[in-house]
Amino acid sequence: MDAAHTAGFARWYLAALVGELAPGTPVSVHDVFHRRRPFPFSEGAAVLGWLRGRGIPYFTASRAAAPTTHRELLARKRRSGLSEPIHHSTDNPMLFFATT
């Protein structure tokens, strides 16, 4: 999901789209973790609240929210010869989860 980054839009797509997906469907939401925690009343805060309310775990390799995971992922990419970036962002703010 990479669209309007507002809490209102997030609440809509979580109910109208994500809530209707088959269990186990992988979902990613862009621009959640530019900081350790998303801004209050933002898309990221709405998504995290929705996940928490349903007990759904998530994964992020965000430099801000999961610095150890971020470093480990970069090291693995270097060891695998995959360190050439496909775009030049350093934040990696994506969040991943599977529907239940």
Legacy VTK file of the C-alpha trace (Angstrom):
# vtk DataFile Version 3.0
C-alpha trace
ASCII
DATASET POLYDATA
POINTS 100 float
0.000 0.000 0.000
1.497 3.280 -1.044
-1.090 6.002 -1.276
-2.359 8.954 0.763
-0.575 8.739 4.099
-3.460 9.876 6.283
-5.073 8.073 9.196
-8.514 8.463 7.620
-7.445 6.820 4.395
-5.697 4.051 6.343
-8.833 3.328 8.363
-10.796 3.134 5.100
-8.412 0.751 3.306
-7.975 -1.424 6.386
-11.748 -1.938 6.633
-12.714 -1.914 2.944
-9.726 -3.672 1.416
-7.405 -5.385 3.862
-10.231 -6.624 6.084
-11.727 -8.422 3.057
-8.572 -10.278 1.984
-8.235 -14.020 2.410
-6.381 -15.124 5.549
-2.643 -15.342 4.992
-2.549 -12.674 2.264
0.737 -10.756 2.501
0.352 -6.996 2.836
2.938 -4.228 2.862
2.433 -0.609 3.830
4.958 1.997 2.727
6.211 4.987 4.715
5.309 3.781 8.218
8.669 3.948 10.021
10.663 7.024 9.020
11.111 7.403 12.786
11.146 4.844 15.592
7.379 5.339 15.964
4.956 6.849 13.456
3.481 10.249 14.129
0.240 10.148 16.148
-2.877 10.367 13.959
-0.900 9.232 10.899
-1.395 6.314 8.528
1.330 4.394 10.344
-0.291 4.929 13.741
-3.668 3.775 12.350
-2.132 0.647 10.816
-0.197 -0.251 13.963
-3.319 0.241 16.097
-5.334 -1.974 13.726
-2.669 -4.695 13.863
-2.352 -4.472 17.647
-6.134 -4.682 18.061
-6.175 -7.938 16.084
-2.997 -9.419 17.540
-1.351 -9.484 14.116
2.460 -9.421 14.183
4.397 -7.411 11.621
7.920 -7.179 10.270
9.949 -4.109 9.408
13.558 -3.636 8.421
13.303 0.098 9.040
16.557 1.745 10.014
14.682 3.834 12.603
12.363 1.202 14.112
14.490 -1.948 13.771
18.142 -0.862 13.501
19.607 -4.310 14.231
17.426 -5.979 11.598
18.284 -3.193 9.158
22.050 -3.684 9.676
21.739 -7.482 9.409
19.760 -7.208 6.174
22.326 -4.844 4.634
25.179 -7.168 5.656
23.389 -10.181 4.155
22.798 -8.257 0.931
26.505 -7.334 0.745
27.571 -10.953 1.332
25.163 -12.084 -1.396
26.417 -9.530 -3.912
23.116 -7.643 -3.798
24.322 -4.375 -2.332
23.707 -2.268 -5.455
20.571 -0.256 -4.576
17.601 -0.205 -6.922
16.702 3.225 -5.525
18.542 5.468 -3.119
16.467 5.618 0.042
18.182 4.813 3.336
15.096 4.672 5.589
13.434 1.412 4.483
10.152 2.490 6.202
8.019 -0.448 4.968
5.913 -2.636 7.248
4.871 -6.207 6.296
2.185 -8.473 7.731
-0.151 -11.282 6.740
-3.918 -11.074 7.131
-5.693 -13.372 9.559
LINES 1 101
100 0 1 2 3 4 5 6 7 8 9 10 11 12 13 14 15 16 17 18 19 20 21 22 23 24 25 26 27 28 29 30 31 32 33 34 35 36 37 38 39 40 41 42 43 44 45 46 47 48 49 50 51 52 53 54 55 56 57 58 59 60 61 62 63 64 65 66 67 68 69 70 71 72 73 74 75 76 77 78 79 80 81 82 83 84 85 86 87 88 89 90 91 92 93 94 95 96 97 98 99
